[in-house]
Amino acid sequence: MSINQTSQANGAGYAAAPAGAQISGNKRNMALILLGLIVAVSMSSIDQTIVSLSYSAIQSGLGLESSGVTWIVNAYLLAAAAFFPLAGRLSDVIGYKRMMLIGILAFGVGSLLCGLGPHTGIALTWMIASRVVQGIGLACMFPAAVGIIFTYSPVDKRAKSMALFFAITGAMTSIGPIAGSYLIAFSWRYVFFINIPLALAALLLTAWLTPQDRAVAGGVRQGHLDWPGALLAALAMVALIVPLQQGASVGWTDPRIIGSLIISLGLIVTFVMVELQRSHPIMKVGVFRNLRFSLSALASLIASVVFIPVMFFLSVYGQLSLGLSVANASLLILYFFIGFMIAAQLGAKRFGRRGIRGVFIVSGVLTIIGFSGIANAATAVRSGVPVSTGNLNVMIGLAGAGVGYMFSPAATDMVNRALDASYGEVTAISQLLKNFGGALGMALLSAVSSSVFTEKLYSGLHPYGVSREAAQTIADSVGSGSASHSSSQLSELPQQIQTGIMNIIRSSYATAVGRVFMVMACAGVLFIVIALLYPRENATARDATADAMGTRG
């Protein structure tokens, strides 16, 4: 029985590197290699939030319509989602180091082009195209980074390396709003230019320290890449994510939204059928036959449903309900990632010793306590009553710990279970699930928030003559991230009326966001259910071999 089969029998351990790929990993300075990878991927983490924060500055700086800026924000994620399957396979074919360098270069060039965006008629096209280049860069970097970690980390250090990678790159997401609040004071262009020194540092570290690997895709040549499969995957992801991003603004019953979702479902079914017949598929969807792989993938998807939305809702809640500045509201996100980073290390250690099942249980308990605690603390906001954030900060940290405890182990377990798939392929699957989860989470949770917020606003503002339609308009403006929109609309009213209305808006949004965090707490329940469904760690070697055979076909 192989080392990998033994590790699968108990749920711990790590998959062996592809034959011939592991080149004296324990003799390399993995800490510095990991540093280069973290710097590279952190660019994308910071960019994800810093650009959203700079929405208004970009709009006014380039003289664009609001809908145009929305596409500048969304083009990045769409390009990444569409290109992930091909990038994952390419990283296996041309080598992880080479793909990593290509990704860093693409992201850096895209950032430079964004920062140089012209104030002319081509501004929107220029910015969208530049953001697409950034998204392709991200898609190239992530599978390559995970491949490098798994290939060159000593077997007993992989969980720790993965935990550090996910914890730090994830925590960098909280830096975006803080850095952005200062950078846009000078110019929105610095939001993109800040990536240039990071890209140069990542290029130097990766080129200098990472060993030159070779293609590890079992002899597959570039000419054998599954281009039809790559195209189907890209079209399916675009058709799926666009309606999730646009549904709240145009209406979920809009024929375009419904039609796009139906088309995406058809494309996904077609993609799976085509890939199962390919000798060299772009993505080995057969790995989902492995129950352990599928459960860890499901856990990753659920975690992503709350991971991206929590940053948005904490930021808007801090600004609107607590009256904090953008920078201080961003500290709420920082507390989440402090808990995330600490728990990521603890979760990796438990995973290495005991397997994933216990990780899901602990994560579920922490997630339930943390998010339900945030909901309880958030709804304590009452009209004109100051709120202490001490208990809120603790609960935010616990919620971060709940997600962080399982985030890296789930991704690592997916790689361990996919015996017949490469690191690049599995990472592409993982990132597709996370992108979809983030888009799905924002769509569902925004719908919950908007519904509750509108009803509370209408109930509170009806005595002031505010109609349900006007309440919906206010809710939509906050839902789009315009937390300051409400106060600016009230500036011409008498001060006493302004104060009364703003207090109602503050408490109404607190109630709405409290409902959102209670829904997020349900993720913890699902983590525990997944743990109960996950085969116990004392599975026999026969069970492990059967599961491994289930991934081949």
N, C-alpha and C positions, 0 to 999 in steps of 0.2 A: 504494500500500500504506500502511495506517495505521501510526501510531507503535506501536500495540499489537501489530499483526501483525509489525512488525519486531522488537519485543522478544521476541515468542514464537518467532521464528525462531532466536534465539540463546540462549534460556532465561534471559536477564537482563531488565532493564527492568521496567516496571510497567504494569498495566492502567490505561487512562484512566478518569477518573471518569465516572459517568453524565452524559448530556447535561444541561447547565444546572446541574449540582450543584456544580462546583468554583468557589468564589467567592474569587478572589484569595488562594489559600492561601499563596503565597509572601510576601504582605504581612502576614500575621498573625503574631503571636508564638506560633509553634507550640510552642516550648519550654514555655510556661506552659499552653497548651491540653493538651499531653501530660501535664504535671504533674497537672492536674485529673483526667484519665482514669486515670492510674496510681494516684492516691490512692483513687479510687472502686473500681477493680477490686481493689486491694490489700486492701480490706476483706474481700472474699470469699476471697482467698488465705490471709490470716491466719486467718480464721474456719474454714477447712477443717481446719486442724490443731489450732487452739487448743481447739475444742470436743471433738474426739476425746480430747485430753489430759485434759480436765476431766470425762471420763466418770464416774469414781467420785464426784467432788465434786457433780456434778449429781444423781446417783442418791441420795446420802445427804441432800443438801440438800432434795430434794423428796419423799423417801421413796418412790422408785419401784423397780420390779423391774428387773433387768438387761435383760430383753427390751424393756422400755419405753424405756430410755435408748438402746438400739440403734436404735429407730425414730426417736428424736429426732435422732440423728446421720444416719441414712439419708434421712429425709424431705427434707432440704435438697438432697441430690444428685438424688433422684428428681424433685423439683419442677422443678429446673433442667433436667434432661434432658427432661422431658415438655414444658416450655414453650419450649425453645430454637427449634424450628421456627417456631412462631407468632411468637415475639419477633423472630426474624430478619426475617420478612416485615413485621411491624408497623413495625420500625425504618425500612424502606424507604418504607412508606406514610405514616407520620405525621412522619417526619423523625428524623435521628439525634440531634440535640440534645434534642428533646422526649423521645425514648425514653430517652436517657441520664438525664435528670432524673427521669423516672418510675422508672427502675431504682434510682437512688441513694435516692430517697425511700422506695421499697418496702423496700429492704434496711435502711435506717435504722430505719424503723417496725418491721420484723420483729425487728431487734436489740433495740429498746426493749421490745417485747412479751415477748421471750425473757427479758430481764433482770428483768422484772416478774412472771415466772411465779409463780402463787400456790401455796402449800403446802396445797392442798386436793384434793378428789376430782377436780377438773377439770384438775389440773396436767399430766397426760400429754397430754390433748387440746389444752390451751392451748399447750404447748410444740411439739407437732407442727405445729399450725396456724401458729404463729409462724415455725417453721423453713420451712414451705412458702412463706410470704410472703418470707422471705429468699431462697429458691431462685428464686422468680419474679423478684425484684430482680436477682439475678445474671444470669438469662437475658435480661433486658432490657438490662443494661449492656454485656455483652460484644460482641454484634453491633453495637450503636450505637457503642461505642468504636472498633472496627476501622473502621467506616464513616467516622467523623470523621477518623481518621488518614489513610485513603486519600483522602478528599475534600479535605482542607485541607493535607496535606503537599505540598511541591513534589515533582514526579515523581522527581527524583534523590535525594530524602531519605527516601523512603518505607521503604526497607529498613532504614535506620538507625533511623527512628522506630519501626518494628515491632519491631526487635531490642531497643530500649530498653524498649518496652512489655512484651514477653514476658519479658525478662530480669529486670526489676525486680519486676513483679507475681508472677513465679514465685519469685523470691528471698524475697519476703515470706512465702511458705509456711514458710520456716525460722524466721521470727520468732515464729510461733504458739506452738511449744513453749516457747521461751525466755520470752516474755511471759506465757504461761499459768502457768508454774511459779511466777511471782511473784504474779500476780493471784489465783490460787485460794487463796493464803495469807490473803487478806482475805475474799473471797467468790467463789463461782462466778459470781455475777451480773455481776461486772466483766468476765468473759470476753466478755459481750455488750455491756455498756455502753461498752467501749472503742471500739466502732464508731461511736458517736454523734458524737464530735468529728470523726472522719474523714469521716463522711457530711456533716456541716455544711460542712466545708472543701471537699469535692468538689462539693457543691451550689453554693457560692459561686463557685468557680473555673470550673466548667462554665457556669453561668448568665451569668457576667460576661465570660468570655473567648471562649467558643465562638460563632462566628457562627450566626445563626438560619438554618438550612438549610430547604429545602422538601422536600416528598415527592418522591422520585426513582424511583419504581417504574413509570415509563413510563405514568403516567396512571391507574394502578389506584386505584379508590376503596375505602374501607373495606367497602362493601357487597359487593365482589367478592372479599373474602378467602376463601380455601378453608378454611372451617370444618370440613367433613368430613375433609379431609386433615390438618388440625391435630389433630383428635381421634384419627384413626388413628395418627398419629405418636406422640402422647402415650401412647396405650394400648400401642403396640408397645414403646416405650422402658421403660415401667413393667414390662411383662410380661417383658422381657429382663433388666433390671438387678436386679429383686427376687430372682430365683433365684440370680443371681451373688453377691449380697450374703448370702443366707441359706443357700446350698448347704452351706457348710462346717459350719454349726451343726446343721442338720436332716438332713443326709445327701444326697449327690448322687443317690442312687437313690430318694429319696422321691418318690412319685407327684405331689405338688404341684410339686416342682421340675421334674421331667420334663414335666409337663403345661403349666406356665407357659412353658417354653422352646419347646415345640411351638406353643403359642398365639402366642408372640411371632414365631416364624418365619412363621406364617400371616398375621399382621397386617402384617409387613414386606413380604411378597409382595403382599398386597392393596394396601398403601400405594403401592408402586412402580407397580403396574398402574393404579391410580386417578390418580396424579399424572401419568403419561405421557399421559393422556387430557384433562387439564385445560388450559384456555387460560390460566388464571392460577393455577398450582399453588402450594401453600404452600412447596414445595421443588422446584427443577428438577433432578430426579434424572438427567436426560439428560446432565448435565455429566460423569458417570462414563464416557461414551463417549469422552471425551478421554483418551488414554493417559497423557499427562503429568500431567493433573489426578489421575487415579486412582492413579498411582505416588506422587505427593506426598501424597495422602490416606492411602495405605497406610503411608507412612513416618511420618506424624503419628500414626496409630493405634498403630504399633509403639512409637514413642517414649513414648506415653501408657501403654503396658503396663508400662513400667519407671518412669515419672516419679513416679506416686503411691506405688506399693509401695516404692520405694527409701527414702522417708522413714520409712515404718513400720518396715521391717526394720533400718535403721540405728539408729533410736531404741531399739527393743527390744534389739538386739544390744549397743548401748552400755550400757544399763542392766543387762541380765541377764548377759552374758558378760564385759564389762569392768568392771562394778560402778560405773558412773558415775551421777551424779545426773541427774535429768531435764534440768536446764539444760545440764549438760556433755555429755550424750548428744545434745542438740539441736545442739551445735557441730559434730558430725559431719555433720548435714544442712547446716549453714552452709557447710562446706568444699565440699560438692557444689554449692551455688549460687554460690559464688565462682568456681569453674571454669565453671559454667553462664553467668554474667553476662559474664565475660571472653570466652569463646568465642562468645557470641551476637553480640558486636560484630564479631569477626573473620569469623564466618560470613556476616554481613550484607554486609560489604565484598566478600568473595569472590563472593557471590551476585550483587551488583550489577555486578561486572566480568566474571565468567566463567560465570554461570549455576548451576543447582542440582546438576548432575551431579557436579562436583568436590566440592561441599559434602557430598554423601552419602558419598563415598569417605573424605574426611578424618574425617567424623563416625564412620563405621564403624570405622576404625582406632583412633581414640581410645576409642570405646566398648568395643571388644574388650580393649584394653590396660587401661583403667580398671577395668572390672567383673571381669575375670579377676584383676587385681591385688588388688582388694578381697577376692575369694574366697580367694586365697592367703594374704593377711595375716590374714583373719578366722579361718581354720582353724588359725592358729599358736597359738591359745589352747589351753593344756593345763592339766590339773588342778593348781591351786596355783601355776602359773608366771605371774609378772607379764608383761604384754604392752606393748610400746612401740607407741604409735599414730602415730609419725612417718611411717613408710612407708604405713600405712593412710590417713592424711590426704591424702597425695600422690595415692594411687590414687583416693580418693573425688573429689578435685578433677578428676582426668583423666576419670573417668566422667561427672561433671557437664559437663565441656567437650565430651565426645562427644555428649551429648544436646542441650546448648545450642547447639552449632555449627549444627545443622540445624533446630532447633525453629521459629524464626521464619522462615527461608527457605522451609521447606516450606509453612507457612501462607500466606506471601506468594505463593508459586508457585501455590497453589490458586486464589487470587483472580485472578492473571494469566491463568490458563488458562480460567476460566469466563466467556467473553465474553458469553454470553447470560444470565448470572445476576448478581444484584446483590450488593453487598458483604454485606448483611445475610443473604441466603440462603446464601452460601458460608461465612460465619462460623458460621452455625447448623449447617451440615453439619460443619464443622471441630470445633466444640465437642461435637456429638453423638458424633463419632468418638473424641474425647479422653475424654469421660465413659464411653463404652463400653469404651475401652481401659483406663482406670483400674480399672473394675469387673472386667473380664476378667483383668487382671494380678493384682489382689489375690486373685481366686478361684484362678487357676492356680498362682501362686507360693506362696500359703498352703497349697495342697494338697501341693506339693513339700516345703515346710518341715515341715509336720505329719508327713508320711510318714517323712522322714529323721530328724526329731527324735524321733518315737515309737520307731523302731527303735534308735537310739543310746541313748535313755533306758532302754529295756527291757534292752538288752544290759549297760549299766553298773549299773543298779539292781536287776537280778534277784537278785544275791547278797544284797541287803538285804530280799528278800521282796516286792519290788514287782511286781505283775502287769502284763501287757500293757495291761489296761484302765485301771489306775491311771496307767501311763505315758502313755496316750492322753489321760487327763483333764488331766494336767500340760501336755501339748503343746497341748491345746485352750485352756487358760487363758492360756498365753502367746500363742497365736494370736489371742485376743480382745483383746490389748493389756495383759493383767494381768501385767506383768513381775515385779511384786513378790509375786504370788500364791504362788509356790513357797516363798519364804523364810518367809512367814507360816505356811504349813502345817507347817513343820518346827520351829517355835519350841519345841515341847514335848519335842523329842528331845535327847539328850546333845550337848554342843557338838562333840565329835569326830565324831560321826555326822553332825551337821548340816553340818559343813565338808566331809566326804567326799561327801555327797550333792549339796551345792550345787556342788562342783567338777565333778561328773559332769554336772549340769544345765548349767553354764556351757559346758563343752567340747562337750556334745551339741548345744546350740543353735548354737554357733559352727560346728560341722560342717554343721548344717542350713542356716544362713544362707549358708555358703560355697557350698553347692549352688545356692541361690537366685541368688546373684550370678553363678555360672557360666551359669545359664540366661539371666540378663539380658545377659551378654556376647554371647549368640547374636543379640541385637538388632543388634549391630554387623555381624555377618555378613549379616543381612538388608538393612541399609542399603547395603552394598556390592553385593549382588545387585540391589537396586532401581536403583542407579547404573548398573550394566551394562545393565539393561533400558531405562533412560531414553534416549530418542532423543538423539543427539549434538547439541551446541549449534550446529553449522553446518548445521542443517536448513534447507532452502530455504523461501522465502516460500510456495511452493505447499503444502509440507507443513504449514506453520503455518496457512494458510487452510483446508486440509482438516480439520485438527484443530479449528479454530474452528467450522467448519460442523458437525462432529460433535456439538457442544454444543447445536445448534439443532434443534428438531424438535417 
